[in-house]
Each structure stands twice: as structure tokens, then as C-alpha cells.
Amino acid sequence: MRDYYENALEIRGLTKKFKNFTLDNIDLTVPAGSIVGLIGENGAGKTTTIKAAVDLIHKDGGTVTFFGRQLAEDPNAIKEQLSVVFEDVSFNPQLTTAQAEKILKSIYKSWDSEAWADYMHHFGLSSDKPIKDFSKGMRVKFNLAAALSHNARLLLLDEPTSGLDPVMRDEILDIFMEFMQEEDHAILLSSHITTDLEKIADYIAFIHDGRLIFCEKKDDLLYNYGIIRCAADVLALISPEDRLAVYRQEFQCNVLTADRHEAARRYPELVIDAPTIDEIMVFYVKGEK
């Protein structure tokens, strides 16, 4: 029986400095039993956060714990409980999937060959085909098969559905939901496809320019946030406390508000729409604060 921890992953004060970019004091928690969607523009720091968390790159500050322990305390045991997937396959592209499995089997004590075979069959991946001959979508499926075949408790996934068609993406999301049936499982899922996150994420964390702007429950974001539509000359009538950001267009002002239900009560004559995650992100990036 495995120990249960409230949080699968805790990142505190994570900092990484590059010449032209700084990942600045990131605090992020992935509770056990939850999926956290990590969003942000290209170069915002999503991949850097994941790589620094698992020590693939040196971090300049901060601490990271997995199920209550730092990686350095017992790296082999902790890595058994993690699966990390990036867009690029880390295996020698000359290898076949069968040869890759032999390597994976030697790395993970809990490797499940039956689960691997099931995923390979489900994804339509041949055991004798070299990885170099895979399409981008097939490489994504190969990565996910490897990630899901050694009984990990925490998946750290960087753009896992990139390159997949909508039908296969939906199947992958179903697999993630099956993975989450165990109460101690968790997923940190970085993705540009926010509609996927709207389907399965419990929390949304938004990174912009190396800083964590917010991490909130997805349902709270989609239920509470709103976009007030108004003419430019009406903007002054909207209280500053109701404005998170203002996005001006040629003939209209759009105001992101944290409580659209209260805004509807205060401004009954104005149109107030429910936002998408994409729209919330655009407001924070392009809007006037």
C-alpha cells in the first residue's frame, strides 16, 4: 500500500535565470486526485517549469517536492512514481518500439508489459517499426504509451496532444480520465489546446513572461469570470474594482471582470458574456490592467 499525500507536487519559489529570460519565483501545487492545466504563450516558461522541477535543468532557487519528498532524497524511488512527457522523443530514433520497451523495462521496476502491449495496439503502433519513421502524432502516442505503462502516480505532460487529430485527442483525454480513477494520481498538463483543458482540468495555472499570474479552479474561472461589452464612452461608468483588464477594439471596449453575476446586477443594461480560457489569457496578456 502506497503512502497518501495531500499534494502530488509542490513547487515553491522556483527560479531559473537565462540570459534573456527568468522563471521568476514560481509557486504551484498539484493536489493528489487533480489535473492542473498549465497555460501560457510560447516562451512563457511552461516547459522550463517542468524541466526544472524534475532536475533536467539546474534551478537557481526554490524547492520541489513529489509526494512530500524532494527528488534528491530518493531519486530512483521517486522517479518510479513519475512520468514526464515532452514533445520530442528522447529515445534513439533508430530503435524500434520493441527495442525501446526493453530499455524501459530495465529502467522501471514496476514496468507493465501487458499495459504497454495494450497501448501499442490501441494506438496502432507496430513493434518492428523504427521510431524515426513515426509521424509527429505517432511519436506523441509512443511517448504516452511509455508514460502510462509503469504504474506512475504523477504525469508531467508538455503538449501531450499536440499533433493529434480531434478524435484521437478525445481518446487520449479519456485515457487521462481513466488514469485519474485512482485517488492518489495527478496530472500536470501543459497545453495550448485550452478546449482540452476545459474538458478535463480541475485547476488552471497561467504563466506569463516567467511569472505565475494565477492558479484557480477551472470551474470558478468559467463560472465567475465575465466579459463586459461596452462602448468606449461607457467604460468610465464601470467601477475600477470590477475591472481585471480592459481590451480595447475599434468600436468596443471589453472588460474582464472576476464576478460576472455581480456585474450583471450592477450593470443590467450591458452585455456580459461568459469567457473561454483562451479569452481570459488574451485579456491578461494584451489587456490594460
BALOBA-1460 file (C-alpha; in Angstrom, 3 decimals):
// residues 289
<rec num="1" residu="m" x="0.000" y="0.000" z="0.000"/>
<rec num="2" residu="r" x="1.404" y="3.377" z="-1.005"/>
<rec num="3" residu="d" x="1.525" y="6.360" z="1.338"/>
<rec num="4" residu="y" x="-1.045" y="9.026" z="0.602"/>
<rec num="5" residu="y" x="-0.088" y="12.690" z="0.403"/>
<rec num="6" residu="e" x="-2.399" y="15.659" z="0.014"/>
<rec num="7" residu="n" x="-0.235" y="17.094" z="-2.783"/>
<rec num="8" residu="a" x="1.420" y="15.119" z="-5.571"/>
<rec num="9" residu="l" x="3.641" y="18.068" z="-6.475"/>
<rec num="10" residu="e" x="4.594" y="21.249" z="-4.630"/>
<rec num="11" residu="i" x="6.759" y="23.912" z="-6.267"/>
<rec num="12" residu="r" x="7.875" y="26.764" z="-4.052"/>
<rec num="13" residu="g" x="9.884" y="29.774" z="-5.211"/>
<rec num="14" residu="l" x="11.179" y="28.025" z="-8.331"/>
<rec num="15" residu="t" x="13.597" y="30.317" z="-10.149"/>
<rec num="16" residu="k" x="15.685" y="29.777" z="-13.270"/>
<rec num="17" residu="k" x="17.687" y="32.550" z="-14.904"/>
<rec num="18" residu="f" x="18.719" y="32.602" z="-18.548"/>
<rec num="19" residu="k" x="20.384" y="35.397" z="-20.496"/>
<rec num="20" residu="n" x="17.131" y="36.831" z="-21.841"/>
<rec num="21" residu="f" x="14.508" y="35.153" z="-19.656"/>
<rec num="22" residu="t" x="13.836" y="34.463" z="-15.991"/>
<rec num="23" residu="l" x="11.442" y="31.955" z="-14.500"/>
<rec num="24" residu="d" x="10.531" y="34.090" z="-11.540"/>
<rec num="25" residu="n" x="9.653" y="32.625" z="-8.141"/>
<rec num="26" residu="i" x="7.010" y="30.112" z="-9.268"/>
<rec num="27" residu="d" x="4.669" y="28.679" z="-6.596"/>
<rec num="28" residu="l" x="2.492" y="25.883" z="-7.931"/>
<rec num="29" residu="t" x="0.674" y="22.971" z="-6.280"/>
<rec num="30" residu="v" x="-0.800" y="19.873" z="-7.928"/>
<rec num="31" residu="p" x="-3.129" y="18.238" z="-5.375"/>
<rec num="32" residu="a" x="-3.421" y="14.461" z="-5.429"/>
<rec num="33" residu="g" x="-6.531" y="13.444" z="-7.337"/>
<rec num="34" residu="s" x="-6.466" y="16.501" z="-9.613"/>
<rec num="35" residu="i" x="-5.499" y="17.624" z="-13.108"/>
<rec num="36" residu="v" x="-3.806" y="21.024" z="-13.311"/>
<rec num="37" residu="g" x="-3.745" y="22.634" z="-16.756"/>
<rec num="38" residu="l" x="-0.707" y="24.838" z="-17.369"/>
<rec num="39" residu="i" x="-1.283" y="27.562" z="-19.965"/>
<rec num="40" residu="g" x="0.692" y="30.467" z="-21.401"/>
<rec num="41" residu="e" x="2.152" y="31.785" z="-24.655"/>
<rec num="42" residu="n" x="5.163" y="30.218" z="-26.360"/>
<rec num="43" residu="g" x="8.238" y="31.039" z="-24.307"/>
<rec num="44" residu="a" x="6.250" y="31.926" z="-21.188"/>
<rec num="45" residu="g" x="8.042" y="29.322" z="-19.061"/>
<rec num="46" residu="k" x="5.807" y="26.239" z="-19.095"/>
<rec num="47" residu="t" x="8.413" y="23.764" z="-20.372"/>
<rec num="48" residu="t" x="11.136" y="25.370" z="-18.246"/>
<rec num="49" residu="t" x="8.968" y="24.882" z="-15.148"/>
<rec num="50" residu="i" x="8.556" y="21.165" z="-15.828"/>
<rec num="51" residu="k" x="12.210" y="20.617" z="-16.737"/>
<rec num="52" residu="a" x="13.453" y="22.464" z="-13.653"/>
<rec num="53" residu="a" x="11.004" y="20.587" z="-11.430"/>
<rec num="54" residu="v" x="12.456" y="17.203" z="-12.440"/>
<rec num="55" residu="d" x="16.084" y="18.429" z="-12.478"/>
<rec num="56" residu="l" x="16.502" y="18.172" z="-16.247"/>
<rec num="57" residu="i" x="17.867" y="21.707" z="-15.990"/>
<rec num="58" residu="h" x="19.553" y="23.286" z="-12.982"/>
<rec num="59" residu="k" x="17.310" y="25.570" z="-10.949"/>
<rec num="60" residu="d" x="18.697" y="28.741" z="-9.396"/>
<rec num="61" residu="g" x="16.300" y="28.789" z="-6.477"/>
<rec num="62" residu="g" x="13.296" y="27.168" z="-4.876"/>
<rec num="63" residu="t" x="12.221" y="23.708" z="-3.768"/>
<rec num="64" residu="v" x="10.204" y="20.955" z="-5.447"/>
<rec num="65" residu="t" x="8.607" y="18.027" z="-3.632"/>
<rec num="66" residu="f" x="6.900" y="14.971" z="-5.076"/>
<rec num="67" residu="f" x="4.521" y="13.250" z="-2.656"/>
<rec num="68" residu="g" x="6.229" y="15.013" z="0.226"/>
<rec num="69" residu="r" x="9.841" y="14.323" z="-0.767"/>
<rec num="70" residu="q" x="12.459" y="16.173" z="-2.764"/>
<rec num="71" residu="l" x="13.926" y="14.321" z="-5.725"/>
<rec num="72" residu="a" x="17.418" y="14.236" z="-4.205"/>
<rec num="73" residu="e" x="16.163" y="12.307" z="-1.146"/>
<rec num="74" residu="d" x="15.478" y="9.105" z="-3.093"/>
<rec num="75" residu="p" x="15.703" y="9.767" z="-6.843"/>
<rec num="76" residu="n" x="15.164" y="6.185" z="-8.008"/>
<rec num="77" residu="a" x="12.068" y="5.596" z="-5.894"/>
<rec num="78" residu="i" x="10.551" y="8.962" z="-6.747"/>
<rec num="79" residu="k" x="11.209" y="8.613" z="-10.475"/>
<rec num="80" residu="e" x="9.329" y="5.289" z="-10.386"/>
<rec num="81" residu="q" x="6.252" y="7.326" z="-9.470"/>
<rec num="82" residu="l" x="6.693" y="9.964" z="-12.192"/>
<rec num="83" residu="s" x="6.170" y="10.016" z="-15.925"/>
<rec num="84" residu="v" x="7.455" y="13.013" z="-17.853"/>
<rec num="85" residu="v" x="6.470" y="13.525" z="-21.494"/>
<rec num="86" residu="f" x="7.822" y="16.261" z="-23.763"/>
<rec num="87" residu="e" x="7.008" y="16.824" z="-27.419"/>
<rec num="88" residu="d" x="10.277" y="15.294" z="-28.634"/>
<rec num="89" residu="v" x="11.036" y="11.593" z="-28.219"/>
<rec num="90" residu="s" x="14.139" y="11.074" z="-26.108"/>
<rec num="91" residu="f" x="14.935" y="7.614" z="-27.490"/>
<rec num="92" residu="n" x="17.411" y="6.871" z="-30.252"/>
<rec num="93" residu="p" x="15.243" y="7.226" z="-33.386"/>
<rec num="94" residu="q" x="16.883" y="4.157" z="-34.903"/>
<rec num="95" residu="l" x="15.297" y="1.928" z="-32.250"/>
<rec num="96" residu="t" x="12.108" y="0.011" z="-32.845"/>
<rec num="97" residu="t" x="9.336" y="0.177" z="-30.269"/>
<rec num="98" residu="a" x="10.197" y="-3.372" z="-29.150"/>
<rec num="99" residu="q" x="13.802" y="-2.343" z="-28.525"/>
<rec num="100" residu="a" x="12.626" y="0.766" z="-26.680"/>
<rec num="101" residu="e" x="10.454" y="-1.383" z="-24.428"/>
<rec num="102" residu="k" x="13.463" y="-3.478" z="-23.413"/>
<rec num="103" residu="i" x="15.185" y="-0.290" z="-22.251"/>
<rec num="104" residu="l" x="12.095" y="0.919" z="-20.382"/>
<rec num="105" residu="k" x="11.678" y="-2.480" z="-18.748"/>
<rec num="106" residu="s" x="15.238" y="-2.273" z="-17.430"/>
<rec num="107" residu="i" x="14.628" y="1.222" z="-16.011"/>
<rec num="108" residu="y" x="11.311" y="0.770" z="-14.222"/>
<rec num="109" residu="k" x="10.805" y="-1.966" z="-11.619"/>
<rec num="110" residu="s" x="7.050" y="-1.626" z="-11.998"/>
<rec num="111" residu="w" x="7.048" y="-1.866" z="-15.797"/>
<rec num="112" residu="d" x="3.834" y="-3.480" z="-17.088"/>
<rec num="113" residu="s" x="4.439" y="-5.229" z="-20.425"/>
<rec num="114" residu="e" x="0.769" y="-6.117" z="-20.754"/>
<rec num="115" residu="a" x="-0.300" y="-2.497" z="-20.397"/>
<rec num="116" residu="w" x="2.399" y="-1.489" z="-22.903"/>
<rec num="117" residu="a" x="1.130" y="-4.029" z="-25.445"/>
<rec num="118" residu="d" x="-2.437" y="-2.823" z="-24.953"/>
<rec num="119" residu="y" x="-1.468" y="0.815" z="-25.554"/>
<rec num="120" residu="m" x="0.644" y="-0.070" z="-28.588"/>
<rec num="121" residu="h" x="-2.303" y="-1.954" z="-30.062"/>
<rec num="122" residu="h" x="-4.770" y="0.800" z="-29.182"/>
<rec num="123" residu="f" x="-2.517" y="3.452" z="-30.746"/>
<rec num="124" residu="g" x="-1.781" y="1.338" z="-33.834"/>
<rec num="125" residu="l" x="1.998" y="1.337" z="-33.295"/>
<rec num="126" residu="s" x="3.991" y="-1.504" z="-34.829"/>
<rec num="127" residu="s" x="6.609" y="-3.265" z="-32.675"/>
<rec num="128" residu="d" x="9.084" y="-3.569" z="-35.540"/>
<rec num="129" residu="k" x="8.895" y="-0.026" z="-36.899"/>
<rec num="130" residu="p" x="11.778" y="2.374" z="-36.111"/>
<rec num="131" residu="i" x="10.823" y="5.464" z="-34.158"/>
<rec num="132" residu="k" x="12.384" y="7.636" z="-36.890"/>
<rec num="133" residu="d" x="9.617" y="6.523" z="-39.251"/>
<rec num="134" residu="f" x="6.843" y="7.738" z="-36.955"/>
<rec num="135" residu="s" x="4.775" y="10.783" z="-37.777"/>
<rec num="136" residu="k" x="4.541" y="13.528" z="-35.145"/>
<rec num="137" residu="g" x="1.234" y="12.130" z="-33.949"/>
<rec num="138" residu="m" x="2.663" y="8.617" z="-33.686"/>
<rec num="139" residu="r" x="5.588" y="9.928" z="-31.625"/>
<rec num="140" residu="v" x="3.115" y="11.536" z="-29.232"/>
<rec num="141" residu="k" x="1.292" y="8.212" z="-28.864"/>
<rec num="142" residu="f" x="4.586" y="6.375" z="-28.310"/>
<rec num="143" residu="n" x="5.538" y="8.824" z="-25.543"/>
<rec num="144" residu="l" x="2.181" y="8.407" z="-23.846"/>
<rec num="145" residu="a" x="2.337" y="4.607" z="-24.042"/>
<rec num="146" residu="a" x="5.715" y="4.715" z="-22.299"/>
<rec num="147" residu="a" x="4.418" y="7.150" z="-19.677"/>
<rec num="148" residu="l" x="1.362" y="5.084" z="-18.822"/>
<rec num="149" residu="s" x="2.974" y="1.638" z="-18.640"/>
<rec num="150" residu="h" x="4.893" y="1.697" z="-15.370"/>
<rec num="151" residu="n" x="2.204" y="2.495" z="-12.787"/>
<rec num="152" residu="a" x="3.200" y="6.120" z="-12.249"/>
<rec num="153" residu="r" x="1.226" y="8.264" z="-9.818"/>
<rec num="154" residu="l" x="2.036" y="11.662" z="-11.348"/>
<rec num="155" residu="l" x="2.133" y="12.572" z="-15.042"/>
<rec num="156" residu="l" x="4.017" y="15.707" z="-16.109"/>
<rec num="157" residu="l" x="2.957" y="16.303" z="-19.687"/>
<rec num="158" residu="d" x="4.192" y="19.034" z="-22.031"/>
<rec num="159" residu="e" x="1.828" y="19.422" z="-25.014"/>
<rec num="160" residu="p" x="0.843" y="15.730" z="-24.980"/>
<rec num="161" residu="t" x="-1.965" y="16.047" z="-27.545"/>
<rec num="162" residu="s" x="-0.031" y="18.245" z="-29.982"/>
<rec num="163" residu="g" x="-0.155" y="16.814" z="-33.500"/>
<rec num="164" residu="l" x="-3.182" y="14.604" z="-32.853"/>
<rec num="165" residu="d" x="-6.482" y="14.883" z="-34.695"/>
<rec num="166" residu="p" x="-9.622" y="15.760" z="-32.645"/>
<rec num="167" residu="v" x="-10.824" y="12.146" z="-32.451"/>
<rec num="168" residu="m" x="-7.503" y="10.825" z="-31.124"/>
<rec num="169" residu="r" x="-7.209" y="13.811" z="-28.764"/>
<rec num="170" residu="d" x="-10.577" y="12.904" z="-27.297"/>
<rec num="171" residu="e" x="-9.440" y="9.288" z="-26.843"/>
<rec num="172" residu="i" x="-6.279" y="10.477" z="-25.081"/>
<rec num="173" residu="l" x="-8.343" y="12.651" z="-22.744"/>
<rec num="174" residu="d" x="-10.462" y="9.592" z="-21.910"/>
<rec num="175" residu="i" x="-7.261" y="7.705" z="-21.051"/>
<rec num="176" residu="f" x="-6.213" y="10.545" z="-18.742"/>
<rec num="177" residu="m" x="-9.593" y="10.370" z="-17.009"/>
<rec num="178" residu="e" x="-9.172" y="6.601" z="-16.562"/>
<rec num="179" residu="f" x="-5.738" y="7.247" z="-15.052"/>
<rec num="180" residu="m" x="-7.369" y="9.637" z="-12.576"/>
<rec num="181" residu="q" x="-9.677" y="6.944" z="-11.191"/>
<rec num="182" residu="e" x="-7.014" y="6.268" z="-8.548"/>
<rec num="183" residu="e" x="-7.388" y="8.910" z="-5.843"/>
<rec num="184" residu="d" x="-3.628" y="9.412" z="-5.402"/>
<rec num="185" residu="h" x="-2.983" y="10.024" z="-9.101"/>
<rec num="186" residu="a" x="-2.414" y="13.514" z="-10.506"/>
<rec num="187" residu="i" x="-1.530" y="15.234" z="-13.784"/>
<rec num="188" residu="l" x="0.232" y="18.498" z="-14.613"/>
<rec num="189" residu="l" x="-0.753" y="19.115" z="-18.214"/>
<rec num="190" residu="s" x="0.820" y="21.921" z="-20.247"/>
<rec num="191" residu="s" x="-1.197" y="22.625" z="-23.385"/>
<rec num="192" residu="h" x="-2.022" y="25.268" z="-25.970"/>
<rec num="193" residu="i" x="-5.286" y="23.447" z="-26.679"/>
<rec num="194" residu="t" x="-7.361" y="25.042" z="-23.961"/>
<rec num="195" residu="t" x="-10.557" y="23.319" z="-25.094"/>
<rec num="196" residu="d" x="-8.943" y="20.061" z="-23.916"/>
<rec num="197" residu="l" x="-8.275" y="21.635" z="-20.534"/>
<rec num="198" residu="e" x="-11.850" y="22.882" z="-20.321"/>
<rec num="199" residu="k" x="-12.951" y="19.247" z="-20.623"/>
<rec num="200" residu="i" x="-10.734" y="17.618" z="-18.009"/>
<rec num="201" residu="a" x="-8.752" y="20.079" z="-15.855"/>
<rec num="202" residu="d" x="-9.631" y="20.784" z="-12.234"/>
<rec num="203" residu="y" x="-7.325" y="23.809" z="-11.982"/>
<rec num="204" residu="i" x="-5.872" y="26.258" z="-14.499"/>
<rec num="205" residu="a" x="-2.430" y="27.776" z="-13.878"/>
<rec num="206" residu="f" x="-1.407" y="30.651" z="-16.139"/>
<rec num="207" residu="i" x="2.244" y="31.566" z="-16.693"/>
<rec num="208" residu="h" x="3.135" y="34.803" z="-18.467"/>
<rec num="209" residu="d" x="6.653" y="36.080" z="-19.052"/>
<rec num="210" residu="g" x="8.125" y="33.738" z="-16.459"/>
<rec num="211" residu="r" x="5.614" y="34.570" z="-13.715"/>
<rec num="212" residu="l" x="2.641" y="32.635" z="-12.428"/>
<rec num="213" residu="i" x="-0.285" y="35.026" z="-12.902"/>
<rec num="214" residu="f" x="-2.907" y="32.810" z="-11.276"/>
<rec num="215" residu="c" x="-3.796" y="29.227" z="-10.399"/>
<rec num="216" residu="e" x="-7.523" y="28.836" z="-9.884"/>
<rec num="217" residu="k" x="-10.189" y="26.192" z="-10.033"/>
<rec num="218" residu="k" x="-11.310" y="25.849" z="-13.640"/>
<rec num="219" residu="d" x="-14.992" y="25.841" z="-12.714"/>
<rec num="220" residu="d" x="-14.557" y="29.089" z="-10.764"/>
<rec num="221" residu="l" x="-12.853" y="30.730" z="-13.738"/>
<rec num="222" residu="l" x="-15.545" y="29.710" z="-16.208"/>
<rec num="223" residu="y" x="-18.489" y="30.297" z="-13.857"/>
<rec num="224" residu="n" x="-17.440" y="33.509" z="-12.130"/>
<rec num="225" residu="y" x="-15.362" y="35.442" z="-14.664"/>
<rec num="226" residu="g" x="-17.123" y="37.511" z="-17.291"/>
<rec num="227" residu="i" x="-16.523" y="39.872" z="-20.201"/>
<rec num="228" residu="i" x="-18.438" y="43.147" z="-20.110"/>
<rec num="229" residu="r" x="-19.026" y="44.565" z="-23.613"/>
<rec num="230" residu="c" x="-19.485" y="48.300" z="-23.841"/>
<rec num="231" residu="a" x="-18.807" y="51.400" z="-25.911"/>
<rec num="232" residu="a" x="-15.689" y="53.419" z="-25.095"/>
<rec num="233" residu="d" x="-17.704" y="56.273" z="-23.581"/>
<rec num="234" residu="v" x="-19.416" y="53.851" z="-21.171"/>
<rec num="235" residu="l" x="-16.157" y="52.414" z="-19.800"/>
<rec num="236" residu="a" x="-15.840" y="55.192" z="-17.200"/>
<rec num="237" residu="l" x="-19.133" y="54.073" z="-15.649"/>
<rec num="238" residu="i" x="-17.678" y="50.664" z="-14.783"/>
<rec num="239" residu="s" x="-16.071" y="50.724" z="-11.345"/>
<rec num="240" residu="p" x="-12.292" y="50.039" z="-11.298"/>
<rec num="241" residu="e" x="-12.914" y="47.252" z="-8.769"/>
<rec num="242" residu="d" x="-14.903" y="45.416" z="-11.452"/>
<rec num="243" residu="r" x="-12.070" y="45.578" z="-13.991"/>
<rec num="244" residu="l" x="-9.326" y="42.952" z="-14.063"/>
<rec num="245" residu="a" x="-8.247" y="44.061" z="-17.538"/>
<rec num="246" residu="v" x="-9.568" y="46.129" z="-20.425"/>
<rec num="247" residu="y" x="-9.131" y="45.083" z="-24.050"/>
<rec num="248" residu="r" x="-9.967" y="47.855" z="-26.496"/>
<rec num="249" residu="q" x="-11.168" y="47.248" z="-30.032"/>
<rec num="250" residu="e" x="-12.021" y="49.779" z="-32.712"/>
<rec num="251" residu="f" x="-15.698" y="50.145" z="-31.851"/>
<rec num="252" residu="q" x="-15.920" y="48.433" z="-28.479"/>
<rec num="253" residu="c" x="-14.304" y="48.045" z="-25.069"/>
<rec num="254" residu="n" x="-14.184" y="44.623" z="-23.441"/>
<rec num="255" residu="v" x="-13.722" y="44.402" z="-19.688"/>
<rec num="256" residu="l" x="-12.658" y="41.222" z="-17.901"/>
<rec num="257" residu="t" x="-14.365" y="41.025" z="-14.518"/>
<rec num="258" residu="a" x="-13.915" y="38.470" z="-11.724"/>
<rec num="259" residu="d" x="-17.631" y="38.253" z="-10.882"/>
<rec num="260" residu="r" x="-19.964" y="38.432" z="-13.837"/>
<rec num="261" residu="h" x="-23.040" y="37.756" z="-11.717"/>
<rec num="262" residu="e" x="-22.361" y="40.786" z="-9.537"/>
<rec num="263" residu="a" x="-21.516" y="42.789" z="-12.672"/>
<rec num="264" residu="a" x="-24.862" y="41.789" z="-14.199"/>
<rec num="265" residu="r" x="-26.582" y="43.142" z="-11.104"/>
<rec num="266" residu="r" x="-24.629" y="46.417" z="-11.185"/>
<rec num="267" residu="y" x="-24.797" y="46.990" z="-14.949"/>
<rec num="268" residu="p" x="-28.043" y="45.386" z="-16.157"/>
<rec num="269" residu="e" x="-28.032" y="47.394" z="-19.378"/>
<rec num="270" residu="l" x="-24.663" y="45.987" z="-20.551"/>
<rec num="271" residu="v" x="-23.905" y="42.706" z="-22.327"/>
<rec num="272" residu="i" x="-21.851" y="40.353" z="-20.121"/>
<rec num="273" residu="d" x="-20.584" y="37.099" z="-21.628"/>
<rec num="274" residu="a" x="-19.044" y="34.010" z="-20.091"/>
<rec num="275" residu="p" x="-15.383" y="33.769" z="-21.215"/>
<rec num="276" residu="t" x="-13.326" y="30.901" z="-22.533"/>
<rec num="277" residu="i" x="-9.910" y="30.113" z="-21.071"/>
<rec num="278" residu="d" x="-8.361" y="31.465" z="-24.285"/>
<rec num="279" residu="e" x="-10.162" y="34.796" z="-23.822"/>
<rec num="280" residu="i" x="-9.067" y="35.101" z="-20.196"/>
<rec num="281" residu="m" x="-5.459" y="34.510" z="-21.250"/>
<rec num="282" residu="v" x="-5.675" y="37.136" z="-24.023"/>
<rec num="283" residu="f" x="-7.021" y="39.712" z="-21.547"/>
<rec num="284" residu="y" x="-4.123" y="39.158" z="-19.157"/>
<rec num="285" residu="v" x="-1.536" y="39.320" z="-21.959"/>
<rec num="286" residu="k" x="-2.946" y="42.106" z="-24.160"/>
<rec num="287" residu="g" x="-5.336" y="43.966" z="-21.903"/>
<rec num="288" residu="e" x="-4.733" y="47.131" z="-19.902"/>
<rec num="289" residu="k" x="-4.516" y="46.312" z="-16.202"/>
